[in-house]
């Protein structure tokens, strides 16, 4: 109750202008924009992390291509030579690589973001800034890697004869959707990880299951209808399938082919993002004590 | 409140209203879901600790406010709440103006980055934009005297260079309100003085400074007003010098209680005094006791027994003795030693002063009217001997621990002795 009052005093008091625990001098929007300095902090942290990640290694950024590519190669050999499920799909290598890259972006970004608060405990205990900055900057670092990986994929796709049309630009919308989804989930994970370290292990196991519950290596068309109906409710399925449609230009089923109301994944992402944001902000006030 | 005629109202930049902070200290930490789930079924498994209790005060623009208190009085908690790091459990804090916490230097610096990169990163953490850092970059590097090392990695800097860079960045992150923790002032005295001068400069520029410390001297020297905290509550708020004096007297009281307790324990264990060396010798040689010191007590001017005194106060040392056999020229000596350095401050005996001890009485009293000793921990050695100093009858080493406090201006004096002095203008 007392906390609520405190929060109310922070968020509801009209003047002076109050921003996330801070009361800045009231000058209306001008002051709000002043807090854009935190965008500078996000940028600085994200770029620093990216720089440090590949510092002192000869291949540098190229290492981040090695992991999805080697995974892709193994899967490709298994599913074309052993199980022979992918053979009928046009541009199967790119089809598979796109799925693997999107999933490993999701997997890596959420895992790193989960620890973003805990690993910066020293900073949190000594200086104030909106804690959410840490989550956003950590997901941004992963986003940079993902975008570079996608450039490599596009080059590869051109070599294998994929032609891009104007509709391929829709892919950017899908990346945005995926990024919002990752942020929403990261809000939950990073805040809860401060209190419960089990989440790290649980998340690892969940993601392993999720990899095979998402039509990445196998075509969705092969899945019996009664299961596929639920598989397409996952935003990851929808994003990967739609990405294949717009980028490679092949027709694969997506959420809309199973449900009349095809906004389910988007709705889910919105709910997770908004609720995650509020949960995070609620818990953020105590991070300095608990981390 | 606001006087008629004063056009400009004094602006309140920090307003703290009924702020409390309670920490729940768990008996065991639950960082796994299983233990958290189990724990929710059990009874509450934590103790509450009130680090701040109903604190209210205001700080006006341009003020230099000191927050003073002993360890655990809640001053750091209060500072962290003002800095926005902790959220208060109750109450409200309003801050008007850009606030810069000076709790630690070089927060967020990464050893793998160069000086240049660290300045941009550290600046961003302090709330500066890239442009703002760019504009100040040359100043910062010049202040830190690191012009030639801009692109060297931070980890290769000497610790002195690291501190200089961190300090230069913080001091250039111009904010309107500065929160400063005493940890900053630790270090060599030059650096401390440099810090303090920078903060005084801030004050001259009309900025507000809050200084958290447990040093009464810093409060009297730099602050206009001060707040004395104890057990999370404000005991006194007012003029810096008054608050500092109150703080010193509080400490005297506390130490008296503590030393008294220790004394009791020791007396129970040793049956009076830490008898060592010589006494052991006497016992080993099976020399029968000729005389002994049976007790030493210290009294203040009102005749109250004490172990903590203030510089400049009066002190009476009463030494009880027992004489078992006929002695030629019975002599009692007292020595005052500095505990930290084990150095003799002053020692005398009755023979030196040509004072004759009456063998039929039980005690002598050494009177000191004006104790010219500065703050610190001291101990007393007491001994009795015959005609020559070599014939000890009894010696009590470290018999009593004495604590001396210094108030006001004099608390800034260094050394162990307070020499009477005055300054005069020369030609």
Interface residues (C-beta under 8 A of the other chain):
Chain A: X2 X3 X5 X6 X9 X16 X21 X22 X23 X24 X25 X36 X37 X38 X40 X41 X43 X44 X45 X48 X51 X52 X55 X122 X123 X124 X125 X126 X127 X128 X129 X195 X196 X197 X198 X199 X285 X286 X288 X289
Chain B: X23 X30 X31 X32 X33 X34 X36 X80 X83 X84 X85 X86 X87 X88 X89 X90 X91 X92 X93 X94 X95 X96 X97 X98 X99 X101 X103 X104 X107 X108 X110 X112 X113 X117 X120 X121 X124 X125 X126 X127 X128 X129 X130 X132
